[in-house]
Each structure stands twice: as C-alpha cells, then as structure tokens.
Amino acid sequence: MATRDTDGFIPTKWADSGDASDPSFSRVTGWPIAYSTAGGSTPERVVFNKLFKELSALAIDLNQFGSAMPWDALITYEIYGVVTGSDGDTYKSLITANTANDPISDDGTKWQNLSGPSPTRATLTGNTTFSYNGKEKLILILDPNGAQRNVDPALTFKDGFEIEVFNIGSAYNLIFDSTALAGVVTPGDRQSFIYLLTEDEWR
C-alpha cells in the first residue's frame, strides 16, 4: 500500500469562518450561461466559499466517521445505509426512502442497531421495568438489595429480542415478567428470556 504524503484529506472546512452565501441559481441546473459567455458575470466569491465549504465539510465527515456518518433528519437513506446515532451506536437502514426516522427512537422496523449490547448495572430500591433498546439483546446486572424485586417488560418488543438477567445479590430473587412468565432468577444466577412476537409472550 502506498504511503500517503499528507496528514489528511482536507483537514479543515474551506471558509469555515469566512463569509459565504447560497447561490442565486438552482443547484440542480448549476451555473447559468450568464457566467460563461463573453462579457458575462464573474462568479461571486461568497458563492464559491459556500459551495466549497459544503464539499470540504463532507470530506471531513467521511474522514472522521467513515461510512457511518452522523444521522441527519434531512437525508433520505436507502436500504443498508449505515449511520451513527446521537447515542454513539451504529445503525443500518432496513427500508428504502428512510427519511426523518431517528434511529435511536426507532422500534427496530426502520433501523437495525449494529452495536453490541451495553450492560446496565443497578442496585434496586424497588420493582423495576425495562423497554426495548433497539438492539438484539439487553443485559441487566441487578442487585435486589434487601427484598425480592420484579423485573417487568414495558411497551413493545421486536420478535426474538433477548434479555439476560444477572442476579448479583446474596439473598433475594428477581422475578422476571411477574404478571405472566414469572421467571425466577435466584441469587448468583443468570437467566435468558426471549420475546416471541406472534405469541406475545416471553419464554
């Protein structure tokens, strides 16, 4: 592989602190003929600044984020497009014409979270609930802390969603999905539970 002789491609945005202006003509048609014929107008410096600023900003984003650039509500993403959410996770578009659907609040129908599960650790002071985190799995590391505690699902979940519950306490049980499955996780133990959408139940 050839050695690059530069520190980076376009390290700073062109005219980032300079004056810039949107062109007075359509971006779709581009520079009008008036700017190219003999005696025509000279292209405005501020317009060049604006256009080069946008192009160099894009190049910088590609350098910094690779293909997973920050999600933008104004961009229409195609299927399999990859972005970085505001939570720092990486997401893949599951649909075409994916516009204004924030991946971090999606229910898993428009975006797939490609990042691994982030364990949640807590010392409980009462019963607790959990909700879908947009990923394939959720890991809960919980200390019941002086009493038996319920760990209950809330809202909707994607088919096949897995939750792994660790009971790191020494004396009391965790009861998973207390009103239906009532799965018992004893002290020092861990249990995995899967949500089945068609059956609308945890197993």
C-alpha positions as CSV (number, residue, x, y, z in Angstrom):
1,M,0.0,0.0,0.0
2,A,1.4,3.4,-1.0
3,T,2.3,5.8,1.8
4,R,0.3,9.0,1.9
5,D,2.3,12.2,1.9
6,T,-0.4,14.2,3.6
7,D,-1.8,14.2,7.1
8,G,-5.4,14.0,5.9
9,F,-7.7,14.9,3.1
10,I,-8.9,18.5,3.6
11,P,-8.1,18.8,7.3
12,T,-10.3,21.9,7.8
13,K,-13.5,23.3,6.2
14,W,-12.9,25.8,3.5
15,A,-14.2,29.3,4.5
16,D,-15.3,27.9,7.8
17,S,-15.1,31.4,9.5
18,G,-15.3,33.4,6.2
19,D,-18.3,35.0,4.6
20,A,-20.4,32.7,2.4
21,S,-23.7,32.8,0.6
22,D,-26.1,30.5,-1.1
23,P,-26.1,30.8,-4.9
24,S,-28.9,32.7,-6.5
25,F,-29.4,30.0,-9.1
26,S,-30.7,26.5,-8.8
27,R,-28.3,23.8,-7.5
28,V,-30.0,21.4,-9.9
29,T,-29.2,23.3,-13.1
30,G,-25.9,24.7,-11.8
31,W,-24.1,27.8,-13.0
32,P,-26.3,29.6,-15.6
33,I,-25.0,30.6,-19.0
34,A,-24.7,34.2,-17.9
35,Y,-21.5,33.2,-16.0
36,S,-19.8,31.6,-19.0
37,T,-20.3,33.8,-22.1
38,A,-18.1,36.7,-23.1
39,G,-19.0,39.7,-21.1
40,G,-20.9,37.6,-18.6
41,S,-20.9,38.0,-14.8
42,T,-18.0,36.9,-12.7
43,P,-18.9,34.2,-10.2
44,E,-19.3,35.6,-6.7
45,R,-16.6,34.8,-4.2
46,V,-19.1,34.2,-1.4
47,V,-20.9,31.6,-3.5
48,F,-17.7,29.7,-4.2
49,N,-17.0,29.9,-0.5
50,K,-20.4,28.4,0.4
51,L,-20.1,25.5,-2.1
52,F,-16.5,24.6,-1.3
53,K,-17.4,24.8,2.4
54,E,-20.1,22.2,1.9
55,L,-17.9,19.9,-0.1
56,S,-15.0,20.1,2.3
57,A,-17.3,19.6,5.3
58,L,-18.5,16.4,3.6
59,A,-14.9,15.2,3.0
60,I,-14.1,15.9,6.7
61,D,-17.1,13.9,7.8
62,L,-16.0,11.0,5.6
63,N,-12.5,11.1,7.2
64,Q,-13.8,11.2,10.7
65,F,-16.8,8.8,10.5
66,G,-16.0,6.6,7.6
67,S,-19.2,5.2,6.1
68,A,-21.1,5.6,9.4
69,M,-21.7,9.4,9.3
70,P,-23.9,11.1,11.8
71,W,-27.7,10.5,11.1
72,D,-29.3,13.6,9.6
73,A,-33.1,14.2,9.5
74,L,-32.8,15.9,6.1
75,I,-31.1,13.0,4.3
76,T,-33.1,10.2,2.7
77,Y,-31.3,7.0,3.4
78,E,-31.6,3.9,1.2
79,I,-31.8,0.3,2.4
80,Y,-28.5,-0.9,4.0
81,G,-27.3,2.7,4.5
82,V,-25.2,2.9,7.7
83,V,-25.2,5.9,10.1
84,T,-24.1,6.8,13.6
85,G,-26.9,7.8,16.0
86,S,-26.7,10.5,18.6
87,D,-26.2,7.8,21.2
88,G,-22.9,6.7,19.5
89,D,-24.3,3.4,18.3
90,T,-24.2,2.3,14.6
91,Y,-27.4,1.7,12.7
92,K,-28.3,0.1,9.4
93,S,-31.3,1.2,7.4
94,L,-33.9,-1.6,6.8
95,I,-36.1,0.3,4.3
96,T,-35.8,2.5,1.2
97,A,-36.6,6.2,1.3
98,N,-35.8,6.3,5.0
99,T,-36.3,10.0,6.0
100,A,-36.7,11.7,9.3
101,N,-36.8,8.5,11.3
102,D,-34.3,8.9,14.2
103,P,-32.6,5.5,14.7
104,I,-32.3,5.9,18.5
105,S,-36.0,6.1,18.9
106,D,-36.9,3.5,16.3
107,D,-38.7,0.3,17.3
108,G,-36.5,-1.8,15.1
109,T,-38.7,-1.7,11.9
110,K,-36.7,1.0,10.1
111,W,-33.2,0.8,11.6
112,Q,-31.2,-2.1,12.9
113,N,-28.7,-1.4,15.7
114,L,-25.4,-2.9,14.8
115,S,-23.7,-2.2,18.1
116,G,-23.3,-4.8,20.8
117,P,-25.4,-4.8,24.0
118,S,-24.3,-2.4,26.7
119,P,-24.8,-3.9,30.2
120,T,-27.0,-2.0,32.6
121,R,-26.0,-2.4,36.3
122,A,-28.2,-1.3,39.1
123,T,-28.8,-1.7,42.8
124,L,-32.6,-1.8,43.1
125,T,-34.7,0.1,45.7
126,G,-38.0,-1.3,44.4
127,N,-39.5,-3.1,41.4
128,T,-38.2,-2.1,38.0
129,T,-39.2,-2.1,34.3
130,F,-37.2,-2.2,31.1
131,S,-38.1,-1.4,27.5
132,Y,-36.8,-2.3,24.0
133,N,-33.3,-0.7,23.4
134,G,-33.2,-1.0,19.7
135,K,-30.7,-3.8,19.8
136,E,-30.9,-7.6,19.6
137,K,-30.2,-8.0,23.3
138,L,-30.3,-6.3,26.7
139,I,-28.1,-7.3,29.6
140,L,-29.3,-6.4,33.2
141,I,-26.9,-6.8,36.1
142,L,-29.1,-6.3,39.2
143,D,-28.8,-6.4,43.0
144,P,-32.3,-6.9,44.6
145,N,-30.9,-5.2,47.6
146,G,-32.9,-6.4,50.6
147,A,-36.1,-7.7,49.1
148,Q,-37.5,-9.7,46.2
149,R,-37.9,-7.5,43.2
150,N,-40.0,-7.7,40.0
151,V,-38.2,-7.0,36.7
152,D,-41.0,-6.3,34.2
153,P,-41.1,-5.5,30.4
154,A,-42.8,-2.3,29.3
155,L,-44.1,-1.2,25.9
156,T,-43.4,-3.2,22.7
157,F,-40.5,-5.5,21.7
158,K,-39.1,-6.9,18.5
159,D,-39.6,-10.6,17.7
160,G,-36.7,-12.6,19.0
161,F,-35.5,-9.9,21.4
162,E,-33.3,-11.4,24.1
163,I,-32.8,-10.1,27.7
164,E,-30.2,-11.6,30.0
165,V,-30.8,-11.0,33.7
166,F,-27.9,-11.4,36.3
167,N,-28.8,-11.5,40.0
168,I,-25.7,-10.4,41.8
169,G,-27.5,-10.2,45.2
170,S,-26.9,-12.7,48.0
171,A,-30.3,-13.4,49.5
172,Y,-33.3,-12.4,47.3
173,N,-34.8,-13.4,44.0
174,L,-35.5,-11.4,40.9
175,I,-38.9,-12.2,39.3
176,F,-38.9,-11.6,35.5
177,D,-42.2,-10.6,33.8
178,S,-44.0,-11.0,37.2
179,T,-47.6,-10.8,35.8
180,A,-47.1,-13.6,33.1
181,L,-44.0,-15.7,32.9
182,A,-42.9,-15.1,36.5
183,G,-39.4,-16.4,35.8
184,V,-37.3,-16.7,38.9
185,V,-33.6,-15.6,38.9
186,T,-32.0,-16.7,42.1
187,P,-29.1,-15.1,43.9
188,G,-25.8,-15.6,41.9
189,D,-27.7,-17.0,38.9
190,R,-28.5,-15.6,35.4
191,Q,-31.3,-16.4,33.1
192,S,-32.0,-15.5,29.4
193,F,-35.5,-14.7,28.2
194,I,-36.7,-14.4,24.5
195,Y,-39.7,-12.4,23.3
196,L,-42.0,-14.2,20.8
197,L,-44.0,-11.6,18.9
198,T,-46.6,-13.9,17.4
199,E,-47.4,-15.4,20.7
200,D,-46.9,-12.1,22.5
201,E,-45.1,-13.7,25.4
202,W,-41.7,-14.2,27.0
203,R,-40.1,-17.6,27.2
